[in-house]
């Protein structure tokens, strides 16, 4: 049995107590709840630091990591702490950062701020 918390253990979220099963779309890709949790946290680790860092100035994700790595890691560590608090789990920081960098390398010219960035930053601040 996985130690992945049921969403109902997250404050403000209600759902049934059925064991998690991947949808037809995800079958064969994410087969364990821990894999889904990891990918969702990586997504937040990619999006939130890039959106928050853009408040200091625009740019692209490759510039963020190449020129402002310490700043990006500080933000990323805050994001991971927030995700740990929301999930009640200790997360593998270095594996998460490695996955984030791999995502940066997959689209190095991706802009750091999209049109939904301000709302995302506000939501993260409200959760903190």
VENFEN-V814340 format. One line per field, one symbol per residue. ss: DSSP state (a for helix, b for strand, c for the rest). phi: phi as a letter, one per 30 degrees, with the letter a starting at -180 (. if undefined). burial: 1 if it has 24 or more other ideal C-beta (glycine too) atoms within 12 Angstrom, else 0. A space follows every 10 residues. Layout:
ss: ???
phi: ???
burial: ???
This chain:
ss: ccccccaaac cccccccccc cccccccccc ccaaaaaaaa aaaaaaaaaa aaaaaacccb aaaaaaacaa aaaaaaaaaa aaaaaaaccc ccaaaaaaaa aaaaaacccc bcccccaaaa aaaaaaac
phi: .dcdddeddc eicbadcddd bddeddejcc cbedddeedd deeddddddd ddddddldjb dddeddcbed dddddedddd ddddddcibd cdeddddddd dddeddbdcd ddbcdceedd dddddddd
burial: 0001100000 0000000001 0000000000 0010011111 1101111111 1111000010 1011100100 1100110111 1110011010 1000011011 1011000001 0110000001 10010000
